[in-house]
Amino acid sequence: MAFEKITEQDSHYQDLEKKSLRELIEGMQQEDTAAVAALGKVLPEIEALIAQVVKAFEKGGRLFYMGAGTSGRLGVLDASECPPTFGTDPSQVVGLIAGGQKALTTAVEQAEDSTIQGWKDLETNEINSTDIVVGIAASGTTPYVVHALKSCQENGIVTGAICCNHNAPLSNYADYPIKVIVGPEFVTGSSRLKAGTVQKLILNRITTCSMIAIGRVQGNKMVDMQLNNDKLHERACQMVMTQTGLPHKEAKQLLQKYPSVRQAVAVFRSR
């Protein structure tokens, strides 16, 4: 099958400016529903990639996400949420975006077109063979990402990819490619829509499932979450009360000394 940029094909919806708000919303709802259905067809591929992420973590390796524009921002978002959610070191899951930090809020012209900067960014982070790198690109053609994965393979680093076109160049350099064919976007070429939605859903699965697999969740609770606001302190307090039988005041005092549910419960049980 030849490479075809389905993500750039013309929208199935015409004359959008003439439609009512309800018609626009219903059209987008239909497209999003179809995108989630497409995601359901690639669960084995997602599982295979997550298994490799778990292996990397168990060896002390790290997970790197790489992308440009929306894809890069989604990777950075998912990586940034791991420390507060799972209590991980910020270096365990790293999001790299073409153009650097500035690109998180402002378009950086031609940053994604570099064929060398992606690998340079990985080298800056001292990438090594215990790590795994996942490239994210709706089209599967972004040079920053494609060439970074190519260099990874040349250096014995496991690679994964998330894209929305068959036979995309990115997939050629991914040991574990995920291709979710969501079809043309509601607004032609605006891959922040359906493509971005399924990318975010896949990233949710990668970090959540891998963190569960390495013991960062107990039962269904985030026992290692960072307690950095009142809501999370209270949630943690309720979890400690449930696991120890302590009254609220004592559970709260325990958490003030040992600032995670896991630590607080372990100390209580060791007494």
N, C-alpha and C positions, 0 to 999 in steps of 0.2 A: 504493500500500500504506500503510495507516494505521500510526502509531507504536504499537508494542507492546513492553512491557518483558519480553522473553523471559528476561532475566537475573533477574527476580523471580518467574518462574513456579515452581510446586511441583515439587520434586524427583521424578525418576522412581523413587526408592527410598523405600520406606515402612518404618516401624518400625526405624529404624537402631539404636536402643538394644538391639534383640533379636538383632542379627546378631553373628556371631563376628568376631574381628579379621581373619581371612582373608577373610571375605565383604566386610567393609568395604574392605579393601585392594584386592581384586579389582574391586569396584564403582568405586572411585576410579580404578583403572588403566584401566578401560573408558572412563570419562568423559574422562580425560586424553588417551587415544588418539584419541577422537573430536574433541577440541579441536585437536590437532595436525593432523588431517585437514582440519578447517575452515580452519585457517591456510593450508594448501596451496592453497586456492581463491582466495586474495586476493594471490598473489604479484605480479601486475601492478600492483596498487594500492600495494603496498609499494615496488616498484621506482620508481614514479612519484614517491612522496614522497622516497625517498632521492636521486633525481636533483635534486630541489629543494634538499635539504640540501647536496649537493655544490656546487651553484651558489652557495648562500649562503656556504659556506666559501671558495670561490674568489674571491669578492668581498670577503673580509675580514669577512663577517657571522658571526653566532653562531646556535646552535641552542638554543632554550628548550623545555624540557618543563614542562607544567603539569598538576597533578592534585591530588586530595584523597585522604586515607586511603591505602589500598594503592596506588592508581594513582600518587599523588603520591610515595610512598616509592620505588616502582620507578623513576620518572623521576629522582629525586635519586640513587638508587643507580647508574643507568647513567651519569649525568653525572659522578659522583664517580670512576668508574673510568677515565674517559678520560685524565686526566693521567698516572697511573702506567702505564697500558697503552700509550698512544700518545705520551706526552711533550708533550701539548698544554697550552696555557695554561688554567687553571681557568675562565677567562671564555668559552672557545670553546663549551663545552656546559654549560648551566646548568639545574638542576632547581629548580622552584618548587613548593612544596606549601602548600595552604591551611592557615593557622595557623602558618606559619613553622617554624623549626628545632624548636620544642617538639613539633610534630605528628609528627616522625619517630619518636618513641618513646611519645607519649601522645596519645590522642584529644583534639582541641580542639573543644569543643562549638560547633556551628553555623558553624564557620569556612568550610565548603564552601558555605554558603547565601548568602554575600555576593555581590551582583551587581556590586560596584565594586572589591573588594580585588584581584582578579586583575589588572586593568589597572593599578592602583596599584603592584602588585609589579613589573610589567613596566616601568613608568615609572621606578621606583627604579633599575632596571638600565639606564636610558637606551636603551630599545628603539628601533630605527629600521628603515627600510625595507630595509636590507641583511640583516636578520635573518629567521629563520623560527621560528614558534611552533607546537609540536605539543601539542594538548590530549589528555589521557589520562583516560578515564572509562568504566568498564564499562557503565554504564547509558546514558551519552551525555546525561545531564541535569544534571550537577553545575553549579549556577549560577556558582561561582567560575571554572570553566573555560569554560563556554558564553559567558558575557558577556565574558570576556577575549578570546576568539577573535573575537567580534562587534566589539569595539573595534579589534582588530588589522586586520580587513578594512576598517573605516571609516578606518583610517590607512595603508592601502596596504602592509600587512605580510603576507607569504605565510603561510598557515596549513595545518596538517595536523591530523588527529584519529585517535585509536584508540578504538573502542568496540565493543560486542558486541550491539547492537540495530539493526535496520533503521530507517531514517528517524528517527533520534534527533536532537533539537535540535542537539547538538554538530556533527553532520555538515553541518547547514545553514550553518554558519559556517566550514567547512573547505574550502579549495581542493583539498586532497588527502586525502579521507577514507578510512580503512581500517575496514571493518566485518567483524569476525570473529564469525559467529553460532555460538557454542559451545553454546547451549541452556541449560536450567535447570541450576543447580549441584547437586552431590551433596547438600550441605546447603542447603536452600532459601535463596536470596538471598545466600549467602556468596561473593561475587564475588572474594574473594582466592584462590579455588581455580582453576577452569578459566580464567575471564576473566583473572585475574592471571597465570596461566602463559603464555597467548598474548600478553599485553601484554609480558611480559619477553622472550619470544622475538622479538617485533617490534622492541623497543628494541635487543636484541643486533644485529639485522640493520642497523638504521639507523646506529648508530655504527660498527660494524665495517666495513660495506661502504663507508660514506662516508670513513672514515679510510684504507682501502685505496685508494680512488679518488684521494685527494689526496696519496698517496705516503708515508703513515705506516707502511706495512708493505713490506718488501722480501722477495721470494720468498714465504715464509710466516712470516717472523720479525718480532717486535716490536723493530725496530732503534732506536726512540726511547724505549723503556720507561725509567722511572725506576728506578735501581738502589738501592732502599731496604731491601734485606735480603740476607742471605748467599745465599739460593737464587737470587735474581735476578742477583746479582753473578756467581755461577758459571755461570748460563745465558748471560749476556752474554759471559763469558770464553770459553766454548765456541764461541759464534758468531764472536767475533773470531779465534779460532784457526783456525776453518774458512775464514774469508774471507781471512786473511792468511798462514796457514802458520806463524805464530809459535808458539813453545812456550808452555806455560801461564804460566810465570812472567812472560815478557815481555808477554803479552796482558793479564795482570792489572795489570802496571805501567802499561801504556798506558791502561787503563780508570780507573786512579786519577787520571790527569791529565785525561782526556777522558771524562766520565761518561755516555757513551751509546755504543752499538755503532756507530751512524752516524758520530759524531764520531771515534771511535777508528780506525775503518777508513779514513775520509777522510784523517786525518792520516798514517797509515802509508803510504797510497798516494801521498801528495804528497811524500814524502821523496825 
